[in-house]
């Protein structure tokens, strides 16, 4: 009686054994499919937040900006960049001459110029400046890229995947911000 049970178990074992590699192959294929799909989605479907600190030194003064940045792709080849922070203008002795508040949303029309280098050409189509924002043209021209304060101006940005949760936004001159995102589950 015990010998029959062993034979039945051995029979089931020989039937189930070929299915184990098939299940692993199926799971591996599905994993590869989802990883590839996730790479294609980056960074287009994932908004991110970051901080930026800009400091520019001129002959007799120094300008500094400390700001938070929100970056998101929208529908119809549009991008939203929201900036909030404070700009400072210092004299040559390091004393604050002016302090300005930055709070604005910039909407861009974009063209994906190069897939290989992740280069985008952005033209500011609309700039919404909050009533609290008192950053004038003088400080803006010292600290911001032109499309952050001039409607209709075009800038070229490179969006590089830095790691699995970080996007590096840079111009042709220097990095602008390191933007961190959290994927929704």
Secondary structure as UniProt FT lines:
FT   HELIX           2..41
FT   TURN            42..45
FT   STRAND          48..57
FT   STRAND          61..74
FT   TURN            75..77
FT   STRAND          78..91
FT   TURN            92..93
FT   STRAND          96..114
FT   TURN            115..118
FT   STRAND          119..129
FT   TURN            131..132
FT   HELIX           137..143
FT   HELIX           146..148
FT   TURN            151..152
FT   STRAND          154..163
FT   TURN            164..165
FT   STRAND          166..170
FT   STRAND          175..180
//
